[in-house]
């Protein structure tokens, strides 16, 4: 069955960097658009960044623009999110997803990764 496998994440201090990875496995038709979302306790899941795999066109949420970088290895159908200059408000569980129409919103996601925690301390 189609599934997304996440890895990476962890803990760091404010100003540090972390990277998360997401591999799309078992897809008969390879995804055209993938992205990253995050969620904290008591808050709704929000979009962070997405990438169109056919052109590498990217989009970022205002809250992370300039600090995070999304990239993709289309041969391996793997998406990465490099998070630089991390802030405590970036803390949460990060989920990757296969996205319909490449619109960065939780309701457009077809498949979700299992989630990986990211903790940024002051």
C-alpha positions in Angstrom: 0.0 0.0 0.0 1.1 3.6 -0.5 2.6 5.1 2.6 5.0 7.9 3.7 7.9 7.1 6.0 9.3 10.0 8.0 12.7 10.2 9.7 14.8 12.9 11.5 13.7 15.6 13.8 14.7 15.7 17.4 15.5 18.5 19.8 17.7 21.6 19.6 18.1 25.0 21.2 16.7 28.2 19.7 18.8 29.2 16.7 19.7 25.6 15.9 19.0 23.5 12.9 17.2 20.2 12.2 16.2 18.2 9.1 13.3 15.9 8.5 12.9 13.5 5.7 9.9 11.8 4.0 10.1 8.9 1.6 7.0 8.0 -0.5 6.9 4.2 -0.9 4.6 1.9 -2.7 3.1 4.4 -5.1 2.1 3.1 -8.5 1.9 6.7 -9.8 4.5 8.8 -8.1 3.2 11.9 -6.3 3.3 15.3 -8.1 3.3 17.4 -5.0 4.4 16.9 -1.5 4.7 19.1 1.6 5.2 19.5 5.3 2.7 20.3 8.0 3.0 20.7 11.8 0.7 20.5 14.8 1.0 21.4 18.5 -1.2 20.4 21.4 -4.4 22.4 21.3 -3.7 23.9 17.9 -4.9 23.0 14.3 -2.5 21.4 11.9 -0.9 24.1 9.7 1.0 24.0 6.4 4.7 24.7 6.5 6.0 24.2 3.0 5.3 22.3 -0.2 7.1 21.4 -3.4 6.0 20.5 -6.9 8.2 17.5 -7.8 7.9 18.1 -11.6 9.4 21.6 -11.5 10.8 22.0 -8.0 8.6 25.0 -7.5 8.3 25.7 -3.7 6.0 27.6 -1.4 6.5 28.5 2.3 4.2 29.7 5.1 5.0 33.2 6.2 6.0 32.0 9.6 9.0 29.9 8.2 9.8 31.8 5.0 13.5 32.6 4.9 14.4 30.0 7.6 13.2 26.7 6.2 14.1 25.0 2.9 12.1 22.2 1.3 13.8 20.0 -1.3 13.2 16.8 -3.1 15.0 13.8 -4.6 12.7 12.9 -7.4 14.6 9.7 -8.2 13.9 8.4 -4.7 10.6 10.3 -4.3 11.9 11.7 -1.0 11.2 15.1 0.4 13.3 17.0 2.9 12.8 20.0 5.1 15.8 21.8 6.4 14.9 24.0 9.4 17.3 26.7 10.2 17.2 29.4 12.9 14.6 27.4 14.8 12.4 29.1 17.3 10.5 27.7 20.3 7.2 28.4 18.4 8.4 25.9 15.8 8.0 23.1 18.3 5.4 20.4 17.3 4.9 17.2 15.4 5.8 17.5 11.8 3.9 15.5 9.2 4.6 15.1 5.5 1.8 14.6 3.0 1.0 14.0 -0.6 -1.0 17.1 -1.7 -3.8 17.5 -4.2 -3.4 20.5 -6.6 -0.3 21.5 -4.6 -2.4 23.7 -2.3 -0.8 23.9 1.1 -3.7 23.1 3.4 -4.4 20.0 5.5 -7.7 19.3 3.7 -5.8 18.8 0.4 -3.7 15.9 1.7 -4.2 12.4 0.3 -1.6 10.6 2.4 0.0 11.4 5.7 3.4 10.4 7.2 3.4 9.1 10.8 4.7 12.3 12.2 8.0 13.1 13.8 8.5 15.4 16.9 10.6 18.6 16.8 11.4 20.4 20.0 13.0 23.8 20.2 14.0 25.0 23.7 14.8 28.5 24.8 
